[in-house]
Amino acid sequence: MAKDSMRLFKGPEGTHWGVEVKMPTASNAMVVFHHPGGKTSGMDRYSWYQWRGPEARSVTSRVAQGTVMKALSEDVIALLFRRSMPISAGTNPLNGG
């Protein structure tokens, strides 16, 4: 992952998360919130961003990661974070993690 493809987001609890766009398609992209503890901490989170650009009307199109990142305002990132889910099953409160 290139350094310029990551943004910082300060979560409501004061943690500085790294924000990365992954797996963009024609109509959505995964937004990953990387915990500062690193990939082994098991605290990373993800959410889906719905793309509404011209690519969304063509199943053969792909929106670029950088284009999605530029479209993400701080308010949108905050909303995605509130809706995000843990990536690691070990951090799920339903399984005692």
N, C-alpha and C positions, 0 to 999 in steps of 0.2 A: 504494500500500500504506500503510495507516494505521500510525502508529508503535506503537500498542498491539497490533497484530497480529504483531509481531516480538519474539522472545526472543533472548537471548544464550546461547551455548554455548561453553565453553572446550574446545577440542579437545585430544587427547592430546599434541600438539606445542606447546601453549600459545597457539595462534591463537584469537582470539575471533570465532566465526562468528555471523551473524544467522540465526535459524531462523524459517521462514515456512511456513504450511500453505497449499497451493494445490490446486485441482481436487478438492475433496471430492465423493465420490459417496455411495451408500448404504452401501458396504462398505469403502472405502479412501480415502486422501488422499495426495497427494504432499507430502513434507516436503522443503523446499529449504533448503540450507545456503549462505548468501551469504558469500563470502570478503570480508574487510575491504578488499581491493584494489579493490572495486567490480565492477560488472557487466562492465566491459571487460577485467578481468583474466583471464577465462576459467577461473577456479578454482572456480566455484560447483559444488556437488554436489547430488544428490537421492537420495531413498529413498522407498519406499512404506510407509505405515502401514496395517495392517489394522484396520478399525473393527469392533467386536463389539457395538455397541449395538443397540437395537430397530430402527433405520433399516436395518441390514444385512439384515433379513428382508423388506424391501419394495423392489422395484426402482424404485418411483416416489418413494421418499424420498431426501432429501439431508441429510447431517449438516452442521451449520454449522462454518465454519472455526474460530471461537472455541471451540466445544465440543471439537473435536479438539485444539486447542492446550492447553486446560485439562487434557485427559487425558494429555498427554505429560509424564511425570516425567523427571527428569534421567537416570535409568538407561535409560529407553526412548529418549531422545534420543541418548544415548551409543551404544546398540546400533544405532540407525538410522544414525548417523554411520559406525560401523564397516562397515556394509553398504552405504553410499552409493556412488554412481557419479558420475564427472564429467559435467556437463551438456554441456560443450564437447568436441567431438571432437578439438580441438587438444591437449587435455591427456591423451589416451589413449596409454599407453606402447606400444601395439601399432602405432600409426601414426607413431611417432617424435616425437610432440608432447611 
